[in-house]
Amino acid sequence: MMNRKQLANAIRALSMDGVQKANSGHPGAPMGMADIAEVLWRDHLNHNPQNPHWADRDRFVLSNGHGSMLIYSLLHLTGYELSIDDLKNFRQLHSKTPGHPEYGYAPGIETTTGPLGQGITNAVGMAIAEKALAAQFNQEGHDIVDHHTYAFMGDGCMMEGISHEACSLAGTLGLGKLIAFWDDNGISIDGDVEGWFADDTPKRFEAYGWQVIPAVDGHDAAAINKAIEEAKADTTRPTLICCKTIIGFGSPNKSGSHDCHGAPLGADEIKATREFLGWEYGPFEIPTEIYAEWDAKEAGKAKESAWDEKFAAYAEAYPELAAEFKRRVAGELPANWEETANEVIANLQANPSKIASRKASQNALEAFGKLLPEFMGGSADLAPSNLTMWSGSKSLTPEDASGNYIHYGVREFGMTAIINGIALHGGFVPYGATFLMFMEYARNAMRMAALMKIQNIQVYTHDSIGLGEDGPTHQPVEQVATLRLVPNMSTWRPCDQVESAVAWKLAIERKDAPTSLIFSRQGLAQQERSAEQVADIAKGGYILKDCAGQPDVIFIATGSEVELAVNAAAELEKEGKAARVVSMPSTDTFDKQDAAYREAVLPAAVTARVAVEAGIADYWYKYVGLNGRIVGMTTFGESAPAEQLFEQFGFTVENVVAKAKEIL
C-alpha cells in the first residue's frame, strides 16, 4: 500500500489549491485534519459513492464547515460525482462546491454546515434516528439498521452553546454509535484560543456521559485507527476522540498559526508546502496510483450489496416490517393518509368546540398520530403546556429507543437542530415544541431547515399577549412576523380547531421545507364554514364571512383575532355597511396562490382594509396598503390578565370598528 502520508497529502494539496484558486477560503483545517480523514474514510466509513442515499450508510458531518475543501476533496477522491473541475470551481457561482458544505449541492453532503455547533448537533439527531429506527425495525438475527454517525468538530463548535446542549443530551441518551473528532489545534480566527477557551474539554464530555479518548496524535495513522476502534467498541456511550493537530500541517511558515486559518496560503507558501510534503505534482494534479488507493466505488458497491442480501432475508422473514421500512425511508405517507386526514377535518367542522388552538393541535396529533408510526415528537421541557404528547406517545430512553417522543429538556436551540438531523437521516416525521417567545433561542436552526429545504415541524404555543400574567418577557410580539420573512418557511396561525388540523396536515405533507405552527393558550370559538371554505383553508387565506355584492371593507385576521374581526363585521353590517372577513392563517401559502384566486379574496378595487393581529403591526401593510388600518402591536406587552391586555392594546370590537370607519 502507498505511504499513508501521501494519501493524506492529496487532501492537503487539493485543499490549498482550491482555496488559492478561489482566492478565498480556509485551508488550515483541511490540512490539519487530513490524516484523521484518511484513516476514517479509507478504513472505517461504510458508504457507497455510487449511491449516496444507501439507507444503511454511515453518516459523516463536517461540523467545522469552513474547512469545506476537506469534504470536497474526500468526495472527489473516493469516487462521488464531484469532478476535479468542480473543485477548481470552489466558491464560484452555481458551483457544487460552495464556501461551506450545502445540502443538496454535491452528492455525499449530509447536511449544511457553517454556523458552528449546528453540525455536531445535526449529527446527534442522526444518531438518535439511527438508534430509534434500529429499535423499531431490527429483529433477532436481522440488523438492517446498523451504522455509525461520525462528526468532525473544531474549537469553534466546542465554544458555541448549542454543542453543550446537544452533547449533554447525547450522553444522556447513550448514543453509542456517535463518534466525534475534536480538532484540538488551539487556533481560531483571533489567534491562540487559550486566552478565551480554557475549558477542560475532556472532563466536560466525561461529565456528559461520553467515552473520551484524550491526547490522540492527529497526524499518526496508527494512533487514530486505534482510537476509532476503541470508540466503536463502546456501544453504550458516544465517543469524543481528542485529536492534537497542527493547523495548516505541511505549510513551513504558516502552520500552527491563525495565518492559515481563513486565507489562502499564497503562491510562494504553496510552493514551499509542496516541497516540505514531498508532493511533486502540479495544482489539482492527482496521480493515478493515488486515485486508485482512494477509490471506494467497488468497495462501497460490495458493502451495499451485502446489506441488500441482509434486507432480502429480513423481507422474507418479516414482509410487513420490510414494506413499512421501505415506505418510511422513502418518506412516503401511508396509503390511507389523504382520505383519513380529510375525514378528521370534516368531522371537526361538523362538531364545533371552543378550545385553545394548542389543545386543537394536541387533538390533531391524537388523530394523525394513529396513522403515522414515523412521528418523532418532543418538546423543550414544556410538554404539559405545549400539549405535544398524545395517547400513543412513548418516551425514547437510553434503554428503550423504540419510542416516538424525546424529552429535550430546556434546550430549544439544540432540539431544533437535532430535529434537522433526524429529518436528514430519514425515516421519521419529526416535530418539536416550545413557547413562541423562545423560538428566538432556536431561530438559526429553523433558518437552516429552510435553507436546506427539509422538514422540521415546530409547535409554538402561547402565541401573543393573550398568555397574560407572565408578562412581556414571555409575550411574543414580533416573532410571527419575523418567521413569515424566512424564505421557504411556512408559518400558520390558525383561528380554531379546524384550521389547526389543516395546518398540521399540510405540515406533515410538506417534506421540502419547515413549518412553524403558532397556537394560542386561550380558548378560540369555532367558525362556521361550508365544505368549500374548509377546502380553501389549505390556500392560506380565504373568505370566511362575506356580504352580498362587493364589500365596503375587508377585515383580514389570524388566530385569536379572527373572532374579533367577525364580530366587528357584524357590528358594521348593523349600520348598513357591507363587510368581508378574510381568515389568513398562512400568508406565505396565500401568496403562492394564483393571481385570480388572490384577487377574488382581496379585490384590488376594495381599498378599505383593516388587518387585525395581536402581533407587530407593520407586517400587514403589504395586504392593507398605505391607506389601510392595522390593529396590532407597536410596543411590548404588559403583565396582566389576558382580557385586560386585549382591551389595553385595542383588541376590542369597538376599536376595530372605529378603525374601519376611519377609512369608510
RODRENPA-825016 format. One record per residue (C-alpha): residue in one letter; x, y, z. Coordinates in steps of 0.05 Angstrom, whole numbers, plus 32768, in hexadecimal, padded with zeros to 4 digits. Example, Ala and Ser with C-alpha at 12.3 -4.5 7.8 and 13.67 -1.06 7.14 Angstrom:
# residues 2
A80F67FA6809C S81117FEB808F 
This chain:
# residues 664
M800080008000 M801780477FF1 N803280718029 R7FF6808B8051 K801580D08058 Q801380D8800C L7FCA80C4800B A7FBB80F88040 N7FE6812A801A A7FB681237FDF I7F828144800C R7FB3817A8021 A7FC781897FD9 L7F80818D7FBF S7F6A81B87FFA M7FA181EB7FF4 D7F9B81ED7FA8 G7F4F81F77FAB V7F5482307FDD Q7F8D82507FB6 K7F67824E7F74 A7F29826B7F95 N7F54829E7FBA S7F26828F7FF4 G7F1C82598027 H7F3982338062 P7F7482058052 G7F8B81FA809A A7F5781C980B4 P7F58819B8077 M7FA481988079 G7FA3818B80C4 M7F6D815580C3 A7F8481328083 D7FA480F780A8 I7F6680EC80D3 A7F3A80EE8095 E7F6680BE806F V7F61808980A6 L7F17809280B1 W7F0180938068 R7F2F805C804F D7F2D802B808A H7EEB803580AD L7EB5805D8088 N7E8080318069 H7E658056802D N7E59804D7FE3 P7E6E80867FB4 Q7E4280687F7E N7E04806E7FAB P7E0B80A77FDD H7DC580987FF7 W7DD08050800C A7DA58049804A D7DD880278078 R7E1480528066 D7E3D8072809D R7E3080BD80A3 F7E6A80EE80A2 V7E61813680B8 L7E96816D80B2 S7E7E819980EB N7EB881C980E1 G7E9B81D7809C H7ECB8210808C G7EFC81D8807C S7ED081C38042 M7F0981B38012 L7F1681778040 I7ED381568031 Y7ED4816B7FE8 S7F19814A7FE1 L7F00810B8003 L7EC381057FD7 H7EEC81107F98 L7F2380E07FAB T7EF480A77FC0 G7ECC80A97F80 Y7E8E80D37F8A E7E7480FC7F50 L7E9E81387F62 S7ED281457F2C I7F1581687F2F D7EF481A17F09 D7EC181A67F41 L7EFB81AE7F72 K7F1A81E37F45 N7ED782077F47 F7EDA820D7F93 R7EB182477FAE Q7E99825C7F69 L7E52826C7F52 H7E26822E7F49 S7E5F81FE7F5A K7E5681BC7F7F T7E8D81D47FAE P7E7482127FD2 G7E9B8232800B H7E7A8206803F P7E5D81C18033 E7E1581CA801B Y7DE48191801E G7DCA81807FD8 Y7E04819F7FB1 A7E3581667FAE P7E27811B7FB9 G7E3F81027FFC I7E3281438022 E7E06812C805B T7DF681728078 T7E0581BB806E T7E3A81D1809F G7E5B821480AE P7E36823180E9 L7E638211811C G7E4781DE814D Q7E0C81CC8121 G7E30819580FB I7E40816D8139 T7DF881798150 N7DDE815F810D A7E0A81228118 V7DEA8117815C G7DA781178138 M7DC080E58104 A7DD980B7813B I7D9680BC8160 A7D7380AA811F E7DA1806E8114 K7D968054815A A7D4B805E8157 L7D4380408112 A7D6D80048127 A7D427FF98165 Q7D027FFE813D F7D177FD08103 N7D517FA28115 Q7D3F7F5B8128 E7D697F248146 G7D9B7F0F8111 H7D867F4780E3 D7DAA7F8980F0 I7D957FB180B3 V7DA37FF480D6 D7DEB7FF280EF H7E16802E80DE H7E40806480FF T7E3E80AF80FE Y7E8280D280FB A7E8D811C8105 F7ECA81498100 M7EC88186812D G7EF781BE813E D7F0181ED8179 G7ECB821B815E C7E9781E38161 M7EAD81D581A8 M7EA4821D81BD E7E5E8226819F G7E28821B81D3 I7DFF81EE81A6 S7E3581B881A8 H7E2F81B681F4 E7DE481AC81EE A7DEA817581BB C7E26814F81D7 S7E07814E821C L7DC8812E8201 A7DF180FD81D6 G7E1380E48215 T7DD180DE823A L7DB280B58201 G7DEF808781FB L7DFB809181B1 G7E31805D81AA K7E388063815F L7E4980AD8160 I7E9380BA8159 A7EAD81028159 F7EF481188149 W7F0B8158816B D7F3F817D8141 D7F668197817D N7F9681C68159 G7F9082018189 I7F8382358152 S7F48825E813E I7F41829D8113 D7F5982CA814C G7F9682A0815A D7FA982708193 V7F68825B81B5 E7F86825281FA G7F75829A8209 W7F2A828E8201 F7F2182428201 A7F408223823E D7F0C81EC824C D7F2281A78260 T7EFD818B8225 P7F0A81418232 K7EEF81478279 R7EB3816D825F F7EA28135822F E7EAE81008264 A7E7C8126828F Y7E4A81218256 G7E5180D58257 W7E7E80CE821A Q7EB8809F8210 V7EF480CE8208 I7F3480B981E5 P7F6680F081F5 A7FA7810881D6 V7FA580E28195 D7FDB80F88164 G7FB18110812A H7FEB810580F9 D7FFA80BC810E A7FCF808C80E5 A7FDA80528115 A7FC4807B8151 I7F878095812C N7F73804F8116 K7F7B8034815D A7F4F806C8178 I7F18805E8145 E7F1980148156 E7F13802581A0 A7ED980558191 K7EB38021816A A7EBC7FED81A1 D7E94801781D3 T7E4C800E81BD T7E2B803181F8 R7E4D807581F7 P7E5C80A881C1 T7EA780B381B8 L7ED180F281B3 I7F1680E68194 C7F43812081A7 C7F748129816E K7FB081568177 T7FBE81738133 I7FE681AA8113 I7FBA81D980EB G7FD481E180A4 F800181A380AC G803781A38076 S803B81EE806E P808281FF8084 N807582488097 K802B824B80A8 S8019820980C9 G8006820E8112 S7FEE8256810C H7FAE827B80FB D7FD0829380BB C7FB982538098 H7F74825080B8 G7F4A827B8089 A7F7582938050 P7F9A82758014 L7FE282608022 G7FFC82877FE7 A8023826D7FAB D8067826F7FCD E804F824A800B I802B82167FE1 K806C82097FBB A809082017FFD T805981D38018 R805F81A67FDB E80AA81A07FE8 F80A081948032 L806D815D8026 G8093813E7FEC W8056814A7FC0 E8073814C7F7A Y8033815A7F54 G801581997F38 P7FD581BD7F4D F7F99818F7F4F E7FC481567F35 I7FB981127F55 P7FE180D77F3A T7FBC80987F24 E7FD9806C7F5B I7FBF809B7F91 Y7F7A809D7F72 A7F7B80517F71 E7F8B804D7FBB W7F53807D7FCD D7F1D80627F9E A7EE480467FC8 K7EB280377F90 E7EBB7FEC7F8C A7EC37FE27FD7 G7E85800D7FE3 K7E5D7FE67FB0 A7E717FA57FD2 K7E5D7FBF8016 E7E197FD57FFD S7E0F7F937FD9 A7E1E7F6E801A W7DE97F99803C D7DB87F8B8004 E7DBF7F418012 K7DB37F4D805C F7D757F76804B A7D5B7F40801C A7D5F7F0D8054 Y7D3D7F3E8083 A7D067F4A8050 E7CFA7F008049 A7CF57EF78094 Y7CCF7F3880A3 P7CAD7F4F8063 E7C807F838084 L7CB87FA380AB A7CE47FA4806D A7CAE7FC78044 E7CA37FF9807D F7CEE80068081 K7CF380148037 R7CB78043803A R7CD3806B8074 V7D1980708058 A7CFC80888016 G7CD580BE803C E7C9280A68022 L7C5280AF804B P7C2480748057 A7BF58062801F N7BB780768047 W7BD480B8805E E7BAF80EA8031 E7B6A80CB8039 T7B6F80C28084 A7B8D81068092 N7B558128806A E7B2181008091 V7B40811980D3 I7B3C816180BB A7AF4815A80A3 N7AE0813A80E5 L7AFE8174810C Q7AD681A680E3 A7A97817F80F0 N7AA3817D813B P7AB481C48152 S7ADD81CF8191 K7AF9820D81B3 I7B3F81F981C8 A7B85821681C7 S7BA782098186 R7BE081E881AD K7BAB81B581C3 A7B9281B0817C S7BDA81A18168 Q7BDD8168819A N7B9B814D817F A7BB8814F8139 L7BF581288153 E7BC680F68172 A7BA180EC8131 F7BDC80EC8102 G7C0D80C98130 K7BE68088812A L7BF4808A80DF L7C3E809D80E4 P7C6E806E8108 E7CA5809A80EC F7C9280D4811B M7CCD80E88147 G7CB4811D8176 G7CD2814581AE S7CD1818681D6 A7D0581B181F8 D7CEB81A0823E L7CA581BC8232 A7C7C817F821D P7C44818E8250 S7C3F81D58234 N7C4E81C981EA L7C20818B81EC T7C4E816481BE M7C42811F81DC W7C0880F481C7 S7BEF80B081DD G7C20808B81B0 S7C5D80B381C7 K7C94808781E3 S7CD380A78200 L7D15809581E0 T7D47807F8215 P7D8F80658216 E7D74801F8225 D7D3A802081F5 A7D43804A81B6 S7D03802F8195 G7CDC806B81AE N7CC180A58185 Y7CC980DF81B5 I7D09810281CC H7D0D812B820C Y7D3E816081F6 G7D4281858238 V7D4B81D18236 R7D7281CF81F5 E7D4A81F481C0 F7D8581FF8190 G7DA081B9819A M7D5C819A8190 T7D4F81BE814F A7D9381AD8130 I7D8D81658149 I7D4A81618124 N7D6E817880E5 G7D9D813D80EE I7D63810D80F8 A7D42812780B9 L7D8381228091 H7D8D80DA80A8 G7D4980C58090 G7D13809680A9 F7CEE80C880D4 V7CBF810380D4 P7CDE812C810C Y7CBF81638135 G7CD3818C8171 A7CB481C2819C T7CBF81FE81C9 F7C9D824081D9 L7C9D826E819D M7CC782A081C3 F7CFF826D81CC M7D01825E8182 E7D3482978185 Y7D66826881A4 A7D5D8237816A R7D5482678130 N7D948256810B A7D85820B810B M7D42821980EA R7D65824680B9 M7D94820C80A9 A7D5881DE809D A7D3B8210806D L7D7E8218804B M7D8681CD8042 K7D3C81C5802E I7D30818D8061 Q7CF4817C808D N7CF5819880D4 I7CB281A480F5 Q7CB481D28131 V7C7981DD815F Y7C7C8223817D T7C46822F81B2 H7C33826A81DE D7C328294819F S7C2282DB81B5 I7C14830B81EE G7BDA82DC81FA L7C0682B08226 G7BFC82E7825A E7C1C82EC829E D7C6282D1828C G7C6D8315826D P7C9783328235 T7CD28303823F H7CA482CA8228 Q7C7582F081FA P7C8A82EB81B1 V7C7F832A8188 E7CAD8329814C Q7CB982DD8147 V7C8182C98117 A7C93830180E7 T7CDC82EE80E7 L7CCD82A580DB R7CA482BA809E L7CE182DD8082 V7D0B829E807E P7D0F82828036 N7CF3823B8030 M7CD3823F8075 S7C888231807A T7C68825380B5 W7C21824480CD R7BF982688103 P7BB582458104 C7B7582628120 D7B5382228138 Q7B5781D6813A V7B4881CE80F0 E7B7E81FD80D7 S7BAD81DC810A A7BA1819780ED V7BAA81B080A6 A7BEC81D280BA W7C05819180D9 K7BF08169809B L7C168197806C A7C538198809A I7C56814C8099 E7C50814B804D R7C8581828044 K7CC5815B803C D7CEF8191801B A7CED81C9804F P7CE081D78098 T7C9E81ED80B6 S7C90821980F3 L7C4D820B8113 I7C3682448140 F7C0282338176 S7BDD825881AC R7BD9824E81F7 Q7B91826981FB G7B52824881E1 L7B3C825B819A A7AF58257817F Q7AEC822A8143 Q7AD5824D8104 E7A9D823680D6 R7AB4821E8091 S7A9A81FB8054 A7ABF81BF8038 E7ADC81ED8002 Q7AF6821C8037 V7B1581E2805D A7B3A81CF801D D7B5082178013 I7B7482188056 A7BAD81F38034 K7BB782318007 G7BD082588043 G7B9B828F803E Y7B52828B802D I7B0F82AE8034 L7AF382998077 K7AB882CA807B D7A9D82EF803F C7A688320802B A7A3A83297FEF G7A5F834C7FB6 Q7AA183707FBD P7AB5837E8005 D7ABF83C4801F V7AF683AC804D I7B20836D8054 F7B3983548097 I7B7783278095 A7B87830180D5 T7BAC82C580F0 G7BA88299812E S7B8382B3816A E7B7382F48146 V7B4782D38111 E7B0C82D08141 L7B17831A8150 A7B15832B8106 V7AD5830380FC N7AB483288135 A7ACB836B811B A7AB0835B80D6 A7A6D834A80F5 E7A6B838D8118 L7A7983B280D7 E7A43838B80B3 K7A1083A380E7 E7A2283E980CE G7A1783D68086 K7A6083CC8072 A7A74838F8049 A7AAE836B806A R7AD8832F8057 V7B0483078087 V7B4182E4806C S7B6382B28098 M7BAC82AD8085 P7BCD827880B0 S7C0982738081 T7C2082B0805A D7C57828A8035 T7C258256801D F7BF4828B8007 D7C2B82B07FE1 K7C3982717FB9 Q7BF1826E7F9D D7BE582857F57 A7BD382CE7F4A A7B8A82BF7F3A Y7B7F829E7F7E R7BA382D57FA4 E7B7A830A7F7E A7B3A82E57F8F V7B4B82E67FD9 L7B69832C7FDC P7B4E83527FA0 A7B7A838D7F8E A7B3D83BA7F87 V7B2F83B47FD2 T7B6483E07FF2 A7B4083E68035 R7B6483AF805B V7B7283A280A4 A7BA4836E80BD V7B9C83538103 E7BD2832B8126 A7BF0832D816B G7C368331814E I7C6283668130 A7C3783958107 D7C6783A980CF Y7C67836580AE W7C20836E8095 Y7C2A83AA8069 K7C38837B802E Y7BEF83658032 V7BCA83A48047 G7BF383D88022 L7C0A841B803C N7BC284338041 G7BAB83F78069 R7BA883EF80B5 I7BC983BD80E2 V7BB483A88128 G7BF5838B8141 M7C2F83948171 T7C6183CC816E T7C7E83C181B3 F7C8E838781E1 G7C56836C820D E7C4983718257 S7C3C83418291 A7BF1833B829D P7BB7830C828F A7BAC83028244 E7B698324823F Q7B868363825F L7BC08362822F F7B95835B81F1 E7B6C83978207 Q7BAA83BF8219 F7BC983B481D4 G7B8B83BF81AB F7B758379819A T7B2B838881A4 V7AF083898175 E7AE783D48182 N7B2E83E4816D V7B2E83B78130 V7AEC83D68119 A7B08841C8126 K7B45840C80FA A7B1883F580C2 K7AEE843480C7 E7B2C845F80C0 I7B3484488078 L7AEB843F8065 
